[in-house]
Amino acid sequence: MRIKELLEVLKQEEKVFIIGHDNIDVDAFLSGILLSNLLNFLEIPNEFIILEEVKENDSYQIVKELFNISMKDYYVGKEDSFRNLILEDHYETKHLGEVVACIDHHPNKGGKNYPFLYSRIACSTSYMVYELMQEAGYEISKLEARMIIASMMIDTVSFRSGKTVSEEVIEAKKIAKQYEIDYEQLEKYCLCLTPIDKYSIQEIISNGYKYYDYSGNKIKSSYIQVYGMPNKKQISEWIEEIRKEVKAESIKMWVFIIFECQSNQTYEYRITEGKTALMESDGILSRGTNIMPKIEKLFL
């Protein structure tokens, strides 16, 4: 059992620190909370921390609205090379410390080999933590059930994206029924449309930002989710602003993605200093599974 393997690793450590990826999103945050709860149950000294300053973006607002939790309460911001780290929702980090475990719903493209590693395609990392909870005999609360389902929905555009695992959707519905959670209401909320009419250009182009390094090539990516395609003038303004940052920061490519939920289309803009290439796809693709692996191959 995976939980036994995890315990074998963690019982050797005095204390472990759980961290999600930088520019932390809903799944990275909630899976950190859930994993900390599980380790408390298993009597493993731990702390869930955020090492990058928290912005009041859409992820912050969603967690605040759905669970009345402030991400800022977990911000530490101080590096410590003596920390033993558990990575969740990512498999490599720039932060100081020794990685002793990793739980991530993205395939392990980096070839990492940590003492404990659980990595596979799943709707969310929170769901993978839920699997560990089941193995450990941990009985989740209604609040935790809602966290698990919300994470799954948000990370798959309410189960519309290409990384949706159908068996896990069936389980999410069972959990919702067991804990009397309004599944349909949560599903609508978790489309998480980006409020582009309220956001500044900077907020739009940095929404969901992630950084990648492919063979020394600096790649950035961000995305928005909308219901109805923005007009061409707006998109041109966003691309022009991105191009300025590409030049200023010597970025090889910026991948800006528009997930258009009304017609179920994905628009992927590959922006370099010199040109912009547009890729259009049917369905809501997964950035981690369908889009960025193709970008990585361009630089191998």
C-alpha positions in Angstrom: 0.0 0.0 0.0 1.2 3.5 -0.8 0.4 4.8 2.6 2.8 2.3 4.2 5.5 3.4 1.8 4.9 7.0 2.7 5.0 6.2 6.5 8.2 4.3 6.1 9.8 7.4 4.7 8.3 10.0 7.0 8.8 8.2 10.2 12.5 8.8 9.8 12.1 12.6 9.7 11.7 14.9 12.7 9.2 17.2 10.9 8.1 17.6 7.3 7.0 20.7 5.5 4.3 20.5 2.8 4.6 22.9 -0.1 2.5 23.4 -3.3 3.9 25.0 -6.5 4.6 28.7 -6.8 1.7 30.9 -7.9 -0.3 28.5 -5.8 -3.7 27.5 -7.1 -6.8 25.9 -5.6 -5.7 22.3 -5.9 -2.2 22.9 -4.7 -3.6 24.8 -1.7 -6.4 22.4 -0.8 -4.3 19.3 -1.3 -1.7 20.8 1.1 -4.4 21.3 3.7 -5.8 17.8 3.2 -2.4 16.1 3.3 -1.5 18.0 6.5 -4.8 16.7 8.1 -3.9 13.2 7.1 -0.4 13.4 8.5 -1.8 14.8 11.8 -4.0 11.7 11.9 -1.0 9.5 11.4 0.9 11.5 14.1 3.6 12.7 11.7 4.9 16.2 12.7 4.2 18.5 9.7 3.3 21.9 8.6 1.8 23.2 5.3 3.5 26.4 4.2 3.5 28.8 1.3 7.0 30.2 0.4 5.9 32.7 -2.3 4.0 35.8 -1.4 0.2 35.2 -1.9 -1.6 37.3 -4.4 -5.3 38.0 -4.1 -6.1 36.4 -7.4 -8.9 34.2 -8.5 -7.5 31.1 -6.6 -7.3 33.2 -3.4 -10.9 34.4 -3.9 -12.3 30.9 -4.6 -10.7 29.5 -1.4 -12.0 32.4 0.5 -15.5 32.2 -0.9 -15.9 28.4 -0.7 -14.1 27.6 2.5 -13.6 31.0 4.4 -9.9 30.3 4.5 -7.2 32.9 3.7 -4.2 31.5 1.8 -2.2 34.3 3.4 -2.4 32.6 6.8 0.0 29.9 5.4 2.6 32.3 4.0 6.1 31.9 5.5 8.4 33.3 2.9 11.6 32.3 4.7 13.8 29.7 3.1 15.5 27.0 5.2 17.9 24.5 3.7 17.3 22.1 6.6 13.6 21.6 5.9 12.4 18.2 4.7 9.9 18.9 2.0 6.8 17.1 0.6 6.0 18.5 -2.8 2.3 18.3 -3.8 0.9 19.2 -7.2 4.4 19.6 -8.6 7.5 17.4 -8.9 10.4 19.9 -8.7 11.1 23.0 -6.8 13.5 25.9 -6.7 13.1 26.3 -2.9 15.7 25.2 -0.3 15.4 21.9 1.5 15.5 18.2 0.9 12.6 16.6 -1.0 11.6 13.4 0.8 8.2 12.9 -0.8 6.1 14.0 -3.8 2.4 13.6 -4.6 1.5 15.0 -8.0 -1.3 14.5 -10.6 1.0 15.4 -13.4 3.2 12.7 -15.1 6.7 12.7 -13.8 8.3 14.2 -16.9 11.4 15.3 -14.9 12.4 11.7 -14.1 12.5 12.5 -10.4 13.3 9.7 -8.0 12.4 10.8 -4.5 12.2 8.4 -1.4 8.4 8.5 -1.9 6.8 9.4 -5.2 3.2 9.0 -6.2 2.7 10.6 -9.7 0.0 9.8 -12.2 -2.7 11.5 -14.3 -5.6 12.3 -12.1 -8.3 14.9 -11.8 -6.5 16.6 -9.0 -3.7 16.1 -6.4 -6.4 16.4 -3.8 -8.1 13.3 -5.1 -4.8 11.4 -4.8 -4.5 12.5 -1.2 -8.1 11.2 -0.7 -6.9 7.8 -2.0 -4.2 7.9 0.7 -6.8 8.9 3.3 -8.9 5.8 2.3 -5.8 3.5 2.6 -5.1 5.0 6.1 -8.6 4.5 7.4 -9.1 8.3 7.6 -12.8 9.3 7.6 -13.1 12.6 5.8 -15.4 15.4 7.0 -18.1 17.1 4.9 -15.7 20.1 4.6 -12.9 17.9 3.4 -15.3 16.1 0.9 -16.2 19.5 -0.5 -12.5 20.4 -0.8 -11.7 17.2 -2.7 -14.6 17.6 -5.2 -14.0 21.3 -5.7 -10.3 20.7 -6.4 -11.2 18.0 -8.9 -13.7 20.3 -10.7 -11.5 23.4 -10.8 -8.6 21.5 -12.2 -10.7 19.9 -15.0 -13.0 22.9 -15.8 -15.8 21.1 -14.1 -14.8 17.8 -15.7 -14.7 19.2 -19.2 -11.0 19.1 -19.8 -9.0 16.3 -21.5 -7.3 15.3 -18.2 -10.6 14.2 -16.7 -10.6 10.6 -15.4 -14.1 9.2 -15.8 -13.7 6.7 -12.9 -12.8 9.6 -10.6 -15.9 11.6 -11.7 -18.1 8.7 -10.6 -16.4 8.7 -7.2 -16.8 12.4 -6.9 -20.6 12.0 -7.4 -20.7 9.3 -4.8 -18.9 11.5 -2.3 -21.2 14.4 -3.0 -24.3 12.1 -2.5 -22.8 10.6 0.7 -22.1 14.0 2.3 -25.2 15.8 0.9 -23.2 18.3 -1.2 -25.0 20.2 -3.9 -23.1 18.8 -6.8 -24.7 20.8 -9.6 -24.2 24.1 -7.8 -20.6 23.4 -7.1 -20.1 22.2 -10.8 -21.3 25.6 -12.1 -19.2 27.6 -9.6 -16.1 25.6 -10.5 -16.1 26.6 -14.1 -14.0 29.5 -12.6 -14.5 31.9 -15.4 -11.8 34.6 -15.4 -13.4 38.1 -14.7 -11.6 39.7 -17.7 -14.0 42.7 -17.5 -12.7 43.5 -14.0 -9.0 42.5 -14.4 -6.2 44.7 -15.6 -4.1 43.5 -18.6 -1.4 42.5 -16.2 -3.8 40.4 -14.1 -5.2 38.8 -17.3 -1.8 37.8 -18.8 -0.5 36.5 -15.5 -3.6 34.5 -14.5 -2.6 30.9 -13.7 1.0 31.7 -14.4 3.6 28.9 -14.4 7.3 28.9 -15.2 9.1 26.1 -17.0 12.7 25.4 -17.9 13.2 23.2 -20.9 16.9 22.4 -21.5 17.9 25.9 -20.3 15.1 27.6 -22.3 12.9 29.9 -20.1 9.2 29.3 -20.9 6.2 31.0 -19.2 2.6 30.0 -19.5 -0.7 31.5 -18.3 -4.4 31.0 -19.1 -7.9 32.4 -18.8 -11.2 30.7 -18.8 -14.1 32.5 -20.5 -17.7 31.9 -21.6 -17.6 33.4 -25.1 -14.5 34.4 -27.0 -13.0 37.8 -26.3 -12.8 40.2 -29.3 -9.7 40.3 -31.5 -8.7 43.8 -30.3 -8.6 42.6 -26.7 -6.5 39.6 -27.5 -4.1 41.7 -29.6 -3.6 44.0 -26.6 -2.8 41.1 -24.3 -0.4 39.5 -26.8 1.4 42.8 -27.3 1.8 43.2 -23.5 3.1 39.6 -23.3 5.6 40.3 -26.1 7.0 43.2 -24.2 7.6 40.9 -21.2 9.1 38.2 -23.4 11.7 40.8 -24.7 12.4 42.3 -21.3 12.9 39.0 -19.5 14.6 37.1 -22.4 11.9 34.5 -22.4 12.1 31.9 -25.2 8.3 31.5 -25.4 5.2 32.5 -23.5 2.2 30.1 -24.0 -1.0 32.0 -23.4 -4.1 29.8 -23.4 -7.8 30.7 -23.7 -10.2 28.0 -22.6 -13.5 29.0 -24.1 -16.2 27.1 -22.2 -19.2 28.1 -24.3 -18.1 26.3 -27.4 -15.7 24.0 -25.6 -12.6 25.2 -27.5 -9.0 25.7 -26.6 -6.9 28.6 -28.2 -3.2 28.3 -27.6 -1.0 31.3 -28.4 2.7 30.6 -28.6 4.3 34.0 -28.3 7.9 34.8 -28.9 9.6 38.1 -29.4 9.3 37.8 -33.2 6.0 36.1 -33.8 2.8 34.5 -32.5 1.5 31.1 -33.5 -2.1 30.1 -32.8 -3.2 26.5 -32.2 -6.9 25.8 -32.0 -8.3 22.6 -30.5 -11.7 21.1 -29.9 -12.4 20.5 -26.2 -10.9 22.0 -23.1 -7.3 20.7 -23.1 -5.1 20.1 -20.1 -2.2 22.5 -19.9 0.0 20.0 -18.0 -1.0 16.9 -20.0 -1.9 18.1 -23.5 -0.2 21.4 -24.1 3.1 21.9 -22.3 4.6 18.4 -23.1 4.3 19.4 -26.8 6.1 22.7 -26.0 8.8 20.8 -24.2 9.5 18.6 -27.2 10.2 21.7 -29.3 13.3 22.4 -27.1 14.7 18.9 -26.6 
